[in-house]
């Protein structure tokens, strides 16, 4: 490390895992799977970000069941046959010095659509789609058919699916597991009163709306080793009147910390369409700062962080413990290597690329 010791390149230890820096690859759907299977696209896509120097590489939202997919092209981990290729990927990530992570997800009422570059439209069963499920029979778009409201059997299946997927994630070699409870997908749908209008023990009060996420977390903890980090991604606000908000997010983060969650990945939005979001540089950083300071738990910052200086400032101000980058790492998978040069940190480069390392 250089004399300046930039925070971005300080190691971060969570439980038994040490990340070589504070830069992580945020989960980003690739819509490039068939029947949930990973393939060489995922190996090269994720592997390139590891070669580029990211300390943590989190795979895209990975479906815990076929009906949990957003599109028929989503990555999955609902059957043992998915493990083999994913295991090849985790091994490569670790060979590059990155920690492999996985985000487990259920799309809820936002399921059964075509992928974005073919329109993202709702798919009927005749078109290769399926019936989405949700806390209440309220569609995401008014013109869509109403999703199936989950009964107690359906809720128990969701919990079981997350548990079984977590077992496979460990066998696959992932060292970080993130539960996806953001962006309007199933677990977020239960949290928000805009999408959850149930009258049973899973609806109404904050405690009831939080129940499913806490039960999923406990089920995951039953099989995910205690020495490995567990993250939860939340949408800190729905950006909509009467929806999930920052104060509830702090309360939830405190409960998740008690359940053994190590870090809250702080995003926002996605629950309802056509809301006004003030998208500016670092616009979501205040959420990670609030969660970190008020809930007393590690947090990750996301959202239009595009320069080394911006990332460094977030850490210096103790607004987050980890920086997760999405689009910036799509544009430039070697952002971490270039950030080290910009911040005058002397980090290890891949041996194969040493001839290109800048010399001070």
N, C-alpha and C positions, 0 to 999 in steps of 0.2 A: 504494500500500500504506500501511497505517497504521503508526504508530510501533511498535506491538507486533510487527509483521511475523510473523504466524502462519505456522508451517511449512506448514500445509495449503494456503496460497495462494502459496507460493514456486514459481516455475517449476521444472520438471524437464526437463533436456535429456538425451536418449538418442540418440547418434549425431547425425543431422541434424534430428531432430524435437524441438521444444520444447513441452512440455505447459504450459498456462498455470497449472495448479494440480496438486495431488497427489490429486485425486478422479477415480476412474474408474468407469464403469458395468461391473459384472461381467457376464460372459456369462450370459444367462438364457433358457432355451428358451421359446418362445412357442407352439409347436405350432399354427401358423396358416398354414402353407404348403400349396400343392398342387403336387405334382411338384417340390418343392424351390424353387419360385419365391417370391421376396419380393413383397410387395404393399403396399398403403397402410397396413395395420396396422403393418408394420415401419417404414415411413417416419415415421408419427406417433409410434409408441412410442419409437424411437431418437431421432428429431428432438426430441421433447419433452425428453428428458434433456440433449440438447445445448443447447437453449434455456434449460434450467434451470441451466446453468453448469458441467457436468462437463468436465474437461480432456481426458478420454479416454472414448470410447464404443465398447465392444466388442460386436459383434453376438453373438447366441446361437451355441451349438455348431452349426457349419455343416458338413453332411455332405460328405465327399470322394467319395462314390459312393452310388448308391441303397441298397445293402445296408448302408451305414455309418450310416443313419438310426436313431434310437431308435424313432420312430413314422413312419407314412406322412405325417405333418403337419410333419415337420422341414424347416428351411431347408437348401438345398443349393447347392453350387457345382461340380457335377460336369460341367456342360456349358456351352458358351459362351452359350447362350440365357439363362442365369441372370444374366449380367453387366448387362444393360441397366437393370433396376430397381434392382439393388444400386448401380450407378453414380449413379443419381439420389439415393439415400440418402447415399452418401459425400459427394457434392457439397453436400448440405444441411448435413450435420454440420460440414463445414469452413467453410461460410458462417457458422455460428454460433460459430466459434472453437474447436470441439472437434476432436480428432484421431480419425479413424475407424479402428477396429481390427476384426479378424475372428479368431474362434477356429475352427480347422479340427479336425474330429473324426471319429472312427470309433467307433460304439457297441459293436462286438464282440458278446459274448454277451448284452448287454442290448438288442439290437436287436429289431425286429419286435414291438412292443407297441402297444396303443392309447394315446391320450394320457391324461394323469392324470385329467381330469374325466369320462372315460368308463370309468375303472377301471384303466387301466395294465396290462391283461392281455395275455398272450402271444397273438399273432395267427397263426393258421395261414395257409397259402398261400390256402386257400379264403376266408379272411376278409380278404384283402388283405395278408397278411404275406409273409415270405420266410425262408430258412434263415440264421440267424445264424452267424457265424464266430468263432473264438476260438483262443488258443494251444493249449488242450487241450479235449477233449470233456466239459467239466464245465459244466452249466447254472448260471445265477445262482440260480434257485429250483429246488429238487429236483424239483418237479412238472413243470417245463418239459422239453421235448425237449432232448437234448444238442446243443450247437452243433457245427458242422463244424470239425474241427481243421485249421488252415491248413497246407498243404504249402508247399514252396519256391516254387511258382508263385503260390500265393495270397499269400504274404508279399511277393513282388516286386510283385504288383498293388497291395497296400496302399501300398508305398513310392512306386510310380508315381502312384497316385491322389493322395497328398499333394503330390507334386511338381507335378502338373498343376493341382491346386486352387490351389496357391501362385502359379502363373503367372496364373491368372484373378484371384486376389485383388489382385495388383499392377495388372493392367489395369483392374480395377474402381475403383481409387483408394484402397484401404485403405493406411494408412501404418504400421500395426502388425499383425503377424501373431503369433497365439498358437497353439501346438501343444497340443492337449488330451491330456494323459497322466494324467488324474485320474479320480476318481469311478467307478471300476470299468469304464471303457470300454476299448477294445481295447489301447491302448498301456500303460495301467495293468495290464491283465490279464497282459500279458507280464512286467511288472516283479515282480509278486507271486507267491511260491511257492504261495500258496493257490489260484491259478487257472492257474498255469503249471507243469505237471508233465511238460514235454517232456524228451526225452533227447538232443536234438540240440544244435546250437550256439546255439539260442535258448532253452534251458532249463537249469535246474540252478544254476550259479554266478551270483553277482551280475553278473559281466561278460556272461554269456550272456543273462540276463534283461533286461539293459539294452541289448542289441545292437539290437533293432528300433527303439527310440526314437532311438538315436544315428544309425542309418541313415536314418530318416525325417528327422531334423534335417539331416543332410548333404544329402539330396535336396532339401529345402526351400531350403537355403542355395545350392544350384546355381542357383536361379531367382529367389530373393528378393533384392532389391538389398542390397548391403552397407551402404548408408547408412541403411537403414530398420531400426527395432527389431524384434527377434525375441524373443518370450516363450515360456515353456513353463509350463503349469499342471500341478502334481503334487498327488497326495494324499500328504502327508508321512508319514502312518501309516494302516494299515488298521484300527487300533483292535482288532486281533484277534491272538491268539497265533499265532506262526509266520508272520505276514504281513509285508508291507513295513513298514519302520520308519523312524524319524527319522535314525538313523545312516546307513542306506542312502541316504536322501534327500540328506544332505549330500554323500556320495560322488558321487551322481548329479549334483548341482548343480555340483560341481567339474568333472566331465566335460563337462557341457553348456556351462559357461563356456568351456572349451577349444575347443568346437565353434563358438563365436561367439554363443551365446545371451546376451542382454543382461539378462534379468530372469526370476526364478522366481516364479511366482504360486502362493502356498502355501495349499492347501486340505487336506482330509483325508477319509478314509472313502469309502464307496460301493462297495467291492469285494465285500463279502459282506453279506447281509441280517441283521437282528436282532442287531447288535452294540450294546454299550452305549457311548454317546458322551457325555462330560460337557459337554453343551451349556450354556454360560454366557456372559456378556458377554466378548467378545474372546477366546473360547476357542481360536482358531486363531492368534492373534498370536504365541505362543511359537515356532511353526514358522517364521514369516517372520523372526523375530529370530535363530533358530539358523542358518537358511540364510544370512542376510546376514552374520552375524559369522564363521561357521565356513567357509563356502564362498567368502566374499569376492566375492559377486555381488549385484546389486540384487535386492530382493525386494518383493513386494506382499502386503499383509495383507488377509484377508477374515474374515467370520464374526461376526455379531452386533455389529458396530460401528454404533451407531445415533444417536450425538450428535456434534456438532462437537467437543466437549471430548474425547471418547474418541478420535476420529480424530487430533486434535492431539497428544494424549499419546503415541500410538503413534509419531508422527514425532519428537516431542521426545526421546523415549527411544531413538531410532535403532533401533527394532524393525522398521522397514520403510521403504521409499522412496516407496511409493505405496499409497493406500487404495482398494480396490475394494469398492463397495457394491452389493448386490443388492436384497434385500427392502425396505430403507429407501428406495431410489430408486423402487421400485414404489409404495410408500405416498406418497412425496413427491418427485416429479421435480425440484422446485425446492430440494432440500436444499442444494446448493452456494451458491445465492444467500442462503438463510437462514443458512447456516453463516458466511458472510462477515460478515453483520450481527452474529451472536452473538460472533464473534472480533474484531470491529472492524477488519476488512479492507475497504478501499475498492476494490472490483473493478468491472469494466465490466459493465453490464447490457445486455440487448438494447435497442436504441433504442425498440422498440415498447412496452417495459415500463418505461421510465424514470420515468413518472409514479408508479409504485408503489414505486420504490426508497426505502428508509428514509433519512431525513435525520438526521444526527447533530446 
